[in-house]
Amino acid sequence: MTEKRLNNSIFLMYLVSENYKKAHHLSNLEFLALNRKYSILNFIADCPDIFDSMSSDEMVAEIDDYVSAN
Protein backbone atom coordinates (compact mmCIF):
# COMPACT_ATOMS: atom_id res chain seq x y z
CA MET A 1 0.00 0.00 0.00
CA THR A 2 1.38 3.38 -0.96
CA GLU A 3 1.68 6.14 1.59
CA LYS A 4 -0.98 8.17 -0.23
CA ARG A 5 -3.45 5.26 -0.15
CA LEU A 6 -2.68 4.62 3.51
CA ASN A 7 -3.28 8.27 4.38
CA ASN A 8 -6.54 8.22 2.42
CA SER A 9 -7.66 5.07 4.25
CA ILE A 10 -6.87 6.60 7.63
CA PHE A 11 -8.75 9.77 6.75
CA LEU A 12 -11.77 7.78 5.58
CA MET A 13 -11.71 5.67 8.75
CA TYR A 14 -11.84 8.90 10.75
CA LEU A 15 -14.51 10.50 8.57
CA VAL A 16 -16.81 7.48 8.47
CA SER A 17 -16.48 6.81 12.20
CA GLU A 18 -17.23 10.44 13.07
CA ASN A 19 -20.28 10.47 10.77
CA TYR A 20 -21.49 7.19 12.27
CA LYS A 21 -21.03 8.39 15.85
CA LYS A 22 -22.88 11.61 15.09
CA ALA A 23 -25.76 9.88 13.30
CA HIS A 24 -26.28 7.40 16.13
CA HIS A 25 -25.36 9.71 19.02
CA LEU A 26 -22.52 7.42 20.12
CA SER A 27 -19.63 8.29 22.38
CA ASN A 28 -16.10 7.30 21.44
CA LEU A 29 -16.28 4.38 23.88
CA GLU A 30 -19.59 3.17 22.44
CA PHE A 31 -18.19 3.29 18.92
CA LEU A 32 -15.04 1.46 19.99
CA ALA A 33 -17.18 -1.28 21.54
CA LEU A 34 -19.03 -1.66 18.22
CA ASN A 35 -15.73 -1.68 16.40
CA ARG A 36 -14.39 -4.47 18.61
CA LYS A 37 -17.51 -6.51 17.90
CA TYR A 38 -17.83 -5.85 14.14
CA SER A 39 -14.35 -4.65 13.02
CA ILE A 40 -15.85 -1.57 11.42
CA LEU A 41 -12.52 0.21 10.95
CA ASN A 42 -11.04 -2.85 9.25
CA PHE A 43 -14.03 -2.94 6.91
CA ILE A 44 -13.43 0.70 5.99
CA ALA A 45 -9.70 0.12 5.53
CA ASP A 46 -10.33 -2.93 3.34
CA CYS A 47 -12.50 -1.03 0.87
CA PRO A 48 -11.74 2.70 1.09
CA ASP A 49 -12.65 3.25 -2.57
CA ILE A 50 -16.28 2.50 -1.74
CA PHE A 51 -16.41 5.27 0.86
CA ASP A 52 -14.36 7.77 -1.10
CA SER A 53 -17.29 9.02 -3.18
CA MET A 54 -20.11 8.65 -0.64
CA SER A 55 -22.01 11.35 1.18
CA SER A 56 -22.13 11.30 4.98
CA ASP A 57 -25.57 9.68 4.97
CA GLU A 58 -24.43 7.01 2.50
CA MET A 59 -21.42 6.23 4.67
CA VAL A 60 -23.63 5.73 7.71
CA ALA A 61 -26.03 3.55 5.72
CA GLU A 62 -23.13 1.41 4.44
CA ILE A 63 -21.89 0.81 8.00
CA ASP A 64 -25.45 0.07 9.17
CA ASP A 65 -25.77 -2.52 6.40
CA TYR A 66 -22.39 -4.02 7.30
CA VAL A 67 -23.21 -4.25 11.01
CA SER A 68 -26.66 -5.73 10.41
CA ALA A 69 -25.16 -8.37 8.07
CA ASN A 70 -22.68 -9.46 10.73
N, C-alpha and C positions, 0 to 999 in steps of 0.2 A: 504494500500500500504506500502510495506516495505521501509526502508530507502534506501536500495540498488536500488530498482526499481525506487524510486523517483529520486535519483541521476542520474540514467541512462536516465530517461525521460527528466530531465532538460538538460543533456548533449546533447541528441538527438535534443531537441528543439533548442539549440544553434547551433549545427552542421548543421541541415537542414536549419535553417534561414540564416546562413552565406553562405551556398552553394547557396541558392535561390537568395540572394541579389547579390552575385558575378555573377551568371549566367545571371541575368536580369539587372545588373548595377543599382541596387537600393540603395538609401541611407537608413540609419536607419529609418528616418521619413517616407519615402515612403513605406518601409516594414511594419512599424507599422500601417500605414493607411490601407494597404491591410489586415493586421491581424485584425483590428477593423471591417472591412467589412466581412471577410470570416472566422474569428476565426481559422486561420492557426495553431497557437501554441496549441490551444485546440485539434485540429485534431491530431497533432503529439503526444500530451500527452495521448490522448485516445487510440492510437494504436502504441506505441513505438516499439513493436516487429516487425512490418512491416518494419520500417526504420532501425532497428538494423543491418540487413545484406545487405543493399543496398549500391551501389556505390554513389558517389556524383551526377552523372548524373541521376541515377535512383531516387534519392531523389527529385531532381528538377522536374523530369517528374511526379512523384507522386503528388507533390504539384500543378503543372500545371493542372493535371487531376482533382484534388479536386476543385481548383478555377474555372475551366471552367464548372464543374458540378453544381456549386452553383451560 
